[in-house]
Structures are given as structure tokens and as C-alpha cells.
Amino acid sequence: MTESTDKLWYKTARALVKAGNMPVPVNEALAALMKEMLNEEQAKFLIKVKKRSSTFEELKARTGLDDKPLNEMLESLFNVGAMLVLASRSSGQKIYYISPIMPGMLEFAFMRGISGEKYEKLAHLHEKLFEGIAEGTQRNYDTAVKMYEKFPAIMRTIPIGEKVEPTEEVVMPLQDIVQIIDNVDVIGVGSCYCRHEKDLLKQPCKKTKVRKNCFSFGRMATFLIDHGFNESISKEDSLKVMKKAEEDGLVHKVVHSGSDINREIAAICNCCDCCCGNIGMYNKGGFPLVDLTAHKAVVNKDDCVGCGACVDRCNYNAITIVDDKSTIDENLCCGCGVCTVTCPNDTIDIVKTDLRKLYIPPKDLR
């Protein structure tokens, strides 16, 4: 890269980082990812856009493009996941969004489940980016942890519905998976980008063989289906995939539009500790785990035999065996319900709590 093109990819990376909530470092690996995923014209366009969201007329004014070349440019950016278009819920007007780096453009790169030399290169660059983040956190651990305490919770954990014990102390009742799927009109499913990336790195998932278990809903599903990132799926088949995810020990993670729990649900991921980018970055000492949840697991000590099945299943390492009984650390438990599925004596329940932010600092590996 010449000095001018080198600066171009760094400037493009900054534009996408600015569009999101995650403090992703703009470094050599991220610049290389931008160069691999975009051409120079696309990069220059994204820099001109500047704002996170825009109308078509605002894009015309900023970029100086007429309708036809602007639509062609937008379509090219939609196809690589660098921009999105969603209809406003209030007016129906099309709003154009720059994709954040994470979660966003980097995940879109693997959502179609495509393999080959280019995607293997992207996977290695993505891994290099994560390694750089982890190294930076560990170098400046005390300062980083204080900063991360202000991290927004961009995902919400939903438990396995049939094991929830009702209580009255609920700030906001949370829908279970069946209710969510029943309430949406469009459902998309695509390859889990985390697992596909791990497949490209020759590190296949240890918990499930299923790859198409990453869901989108409503406006987001419409965009992803229209541009080939997802395929349409029925409500009945969606529930079958969700059930298989529960059996395999995966955590249901809900993503709300704009990371705002008061807005519609945009997606559900089914996560594991061996592939999930969020959990992986925590294990590498890069990022904290930050979830919204209104549930926790509770063990009936009288019936627990201390077999340890729940310990092996927990993706957050929240369960240990103490005095031959399963013991759950409430500071680590996200209330996902994975432990309830495997308990042979049915001694673990998921109970509702006040809605809370679960914050687990990145591992200190110094």
C-alpha cells in the first residue's frame, strides 16, 4: 500500500468504528480487513457519509452523487455488509446506516457461510484483530477495566422457557423464545458467523455441528434475506433449530435494534464458549462479558448429587462443585438455563429476578 491508500483504509476503519458502541482499536489488522473487504471507491464513499444514519437526500448532498450512481454504490455496500437500509417504523421512510465494525460488518463477512482463500484470510485477520485487542487490554489492564465498566450491554440473555419459575419481583417481563418467534412476521436464518470463522481457522465447534442457527427478525431479517446473508425460515422450523441449540448447550442471546431493549428484537444468536466472539474475547482477556438478564439459576441442594454435568455445560464457568453439591456464582450466572437441560435429577431451576446488567471483567492474564 502507498502512504495515501494506507491512510484511506485507516480513515475508513475509523468511520465504521465511530458508527458503533465497541471501542475497537484502529490498527494495522483492522485497516487490512477494510482493504480486503472494500474497494477504494467504496471506502471514499463511507468516509464522506460520516453520520451513522442518513436519508437518501442527505447522502446525495454529502457525496455529490446523482440517484443512479448513488443507488449503485449503496447496493454494492449492502452486498458486503458495510451499509444497511431499514424502513423507519414510524414513517416507513428508508434510512441508510453505516454498519459498525462489531457487531456488524465483520460478522456479515462470514454470515453467508462461504469458504475459500479470501475468507480464510479474513478469518486470520479477524483473529489478529482480536489478539491485538486482548494484548492492549492486558498491557493496560487496570485502566481498561475501569473503562469497560461503562460498556453498554449490547445483548440480552433469554432462558429456556419451560424451566422458568414465576416470581413477582420482575422489573420487565422477558419473552421466551416461543413468544418472540410468534410475534414476528419475517424470520431469517444464516450461518453462525463465529462458528464459520472458527471452521475457516480449522477450530470447529465442540458443542454443536449445526451452523445455520443465527436468526434475524423483522426489518433486519428483510434486509439480510434480500441481500443473501440469510434465508427465510418458517416459525415451526425456527423453533426446531432453537430446540436443537438448547439440547447442544448453546446460550440464547438477543440483540435489540440499536442495542436498546425498548426497541424491537433484531436478532438471536445461539452462543458457546468455544466459538462466540464475545465469550472468546473475555477468555482471551480482551473484553468483559456484559449482558442484560432477568434470570438466574438456583440449585436445590437437597436433591443435587454433585455429578458435575452442569459444570461441563456452563458457558460462563459459573458453576463449581463444593461439598459434593453444585454451587452457582450469581456474579457469573447469566440465567441462560443451559444447565437445566442436562441435570439428570432436575435439581436446577431458572428463576426471574429484577432486570440487571451482568458485568464480568475481562480475565486478568498478566
N, C-alpha and C positions, 0 to 999 in steps of 0.2 A: 504494500500500500504506500502511495505517496503521502506526504505530510498533509495535503489538503483532503484526500479521501479518508485518511486516518481520522482527522478531526470530524469529518462528516459522520462516521459511524459512532463516535463518542457523543456527538450532539444528538444524534437520533436516539441513542440509548437513554440520554438524559430526558428527552421528550417523553419516552414511554415510561420511565421510572416516575416522572412527575405526575403521570396520569393515574398512578395507583397509590396504595397506602403502605406498601412494603418498602423499607429502607434498603433497596438493592444497590450495592456499590457499582458505580460506573467504571469498570476496569477493562483490561485487555480481553478477557474472556467474553464479557458482555458485548463489547464492540465487535468481536469476531462473530458472535452469534447474529448480530444485526447484519453484518456483511453477508453472512451465509443465507439469511432468510429474506433479504430485501435487495432490490437493485437501487442504483444511485438516485434515479428519479423518484422512486417511492420514498426514499429516505429524505430527500429535499422537501418533498410534499409534506411529510409528517412534521418536519421542523417548522414549516410555515403555518401549519394548522394551530399549533400552540395550545389552544384550550382543550380541556378534557372532552367537552361535548359542544356540538355546533349544529346549527341548521344548515340546510343546503345553501341558502343565500349567504350565510356567514362564511361558509367555505369558499364560495365564489369570490367574495370580497377579499379574503385573506390570500388566496392563491392566485387570483387573476385569471382563472380558467373559465372557459365557457362551459355550457351544460354538457355537451358531448364528451370533451376530454376529461372533464371533472368526473362524470359518471364512469368513464373507462378506468380512471385512476382509482376511484373508490372501489370499483368491483375487483380490481387487482389486489387491493389491500384487504378486502373482505376475504378473498381466497387464501391469503396467507395468515389471516387472523390478526393483522395489525390494526384494523379498524372494525367496528361493529355498527350496524344500523338497527335501531329498535323504534317501534312506533310509540309515541307518547301515550301513556294510559289515559290522560285527561283530554287531550285534543286529537289524538291519532296522527299528529304530525311526525314525520320521520326525523329522528335525532341521530346524529352521527357521533360515535365515540372513538377516541384513541384507546386501544387496548393497553392496559397496564402490562408491565413485564411479568409480574407474578401476583396473584393468579391472573393469567391472561395469555399473552402472545406465545410464551414459551410452552404452555400447556397445549395450545392449539396445534403446535408443530407436530405433536405426537398423537393427537386425538383421532386421526384417520386410521391409525394402525399401520402406516406404510413403513416398509423396511427398505434397506439398501444403503449404499455407501454414504449418500448425503445425510440420511437420518442417523446413521451410526456416528457420523462426525458431529451432528447437532447434539446427540446424547452425550458424547465425550466433552463437548464444550459446556453443556449444561452442568455436567458433573464438576468440571473445572471451576465454573462459577460458584457452585455450592461450596466447594473446598476452599475457595478464596474467602467466602463469607465466614465460614467456620474459623479459618485461621485468623481473620480480623477480630472476630468476637473473642477468641481465646487470648489474643495479644492484649486486648483492652477490656478484659472480662468485667471488672467492677463497673467501669463506666458504661459498657454496653448493657449490662443487666438493668441499671437504673433507667436507661433509655427505653429498653424493651418493656419495662413495667407499664409504659404508656401505649403499648401496642394495642391496636383495635382487635377485637375478636372478629375475624372475617368468616368464621364458620360456626355452626351450631350443631351440637350432638343430639341426635334423636334416638331414643332407646327402642328395643324390640317391644312392640306394642303389647303383646299378650301377657307380659310379665309385670306390667306396671301396677303397683298397688296405689289406689287413690288416697289422697290426703286433702286437707282443706287449705294448707299453707302454700298456695301457689300464687305467685305474682302474675304470671302469664301462662295460661294453659297451653301446652305444646301439642300440636297434632302429631299423631303417629303416621307411619308410612302409608297405611291404607287410606287414611283421611286425606293426606296430601295428594296422592295419586287420584283419588276420587274427585278432588276439587279442581283439577287442571284439565284444560281442553286439548293441549298439544304436548306430547311427550317424545323426547328424542333420547337415543342411547348411542354412545360411541365407545371406542376403546379407552380404557383407563390409561391416561397419558403417563402416569407414574409407572405402571407395570410395563407398558410398552417400552418406555425408556430403559427400564431395567432389563427387558428382553434384549434390547439392542446392545446393552453393555454386558450381555451374557451372565446376568444375575437374575434368573427367573424367580417369580414369586414363590414363597414357601407355603403360602396358605390357600391359594386358590389357583385353578387352571383357567378360570373364566377371565376373559379380557374385556368383553363388552358389558361393563357394569357401571359406567359413568353416565348419569342421567341429566337431562336438561328439561325445563318446563316452560310453557307459555311463550312469551316473546323471545326469550333466549333460545328455546327449542326451535322456534320457527326460523330464526337466523341460522342456527347451526345445521338444521336439516337442509335449508335452501342452498347452503354453500358446501355441503358434502362432508361436514365434520361429524354429524350424527345421522342416524337413520330413524325414521318414525317407528314407534313401537306401541302396541296396544296396552291398555291398563292391565289386562289379565296377564300378559307376558311380562310386563314390568314387575308385577308382584312376584312372579315366579323367579325372576332374576334377584330381586331383593331377598326372597326367602333363601335362595342358594347362598347369597352373601352372608346372611346370618349364620347359616349352617357352617360356612367356612371360617367364621370368626372375624368378619370384617365389621368395621365401625361405620354406621350411617352418619355422614357429615353433610349438613345442609348449608347451602350458600344462598343468601338473600341478595336481591338486587341492590347494588351499591353497598354491600356489607351492612345493610340496615334491617334489623329484624322486624321493623314495622312495615317493610315493603314486601313484595311478593317473593316467593321462593323461586330462584333461578335454576338451581341445580342440586343434585345429591351425589356425593362421592361415596364410595364404599372402600374404606381405608384399612391398611395393615401396617404393622411396624417395620416390615422388611422392604416396602416399596414406596409408601406415601412420602411425598416431598416434605410435608410439614413435620411428620414424625421423624423422618430421616435427618432433617436439618437439626432437630432437637438432639437426636442421638449423636450427631457429629459435633455438637457444641456450637452450632451456628445461630439458631433462632430458638426462642421459647415456644412452648405449646400454649396457645391461647384459644380457648373455646368458650362459647356460651352454652350453659346447660341448666336444666331444672330437674335433674335426677341424680340419684346416687345408688350404688349397690349396697345392700345390707345383708350380712350373713346371719343365719340362725345358728348360733354356736352350739346349741343343744343337739342339733341333728348333723352338724358338719363332722365328717370323718377325717378331714385333712388329707384327702387323696392328691391334691395339687393340680387337678385338671384345670381349675380356674386360673391358677398361676400361669400355666403354659398358654392359656388363651388370651390373657390380658395384653392389649397392645401398648398400654401405658405403664406397665410394670407396677401397678397399684396394689397388687395382692401378694402377700407372703404367707408362709406357714409359721405360726407362732404357737407353741404349746400344742402342737398337733391339730390346730384349727386355722382355717383361712382367716386372714386379717387384712382388712382393706384400709388403705391410707386415703382418707377423704380428700386430702390435698392433691392427690394424683388421679382420683377416680372421676371420669367424665360421664358416668352413668349410661354408658352405651348398651349395656345388657348382654354383651358377648359372653360374659362368664355364666349367665343363667342358662344358656343353651346347653352347655356341656356338663353342668353339675349333675352327677348321677343320682343324688339324693334330693334334688330340688330344694336346696337349702339357701339359695340366694334370691332375693327379691330386688327389684328396682323400684325405689320409692321417689315420689315427687318432692322437690324442695323449692325454696324460693329461687327464682332465676338468678344465676350468679355467673360471674366471669371466672373461669378456671385458668389460672396463670401458673405455669411451671417453667422456671428459669432454664435457659439452656444448660446442658451438662457442663460442669467445670472439669475440663480435661487437662488442666495445666499441670 
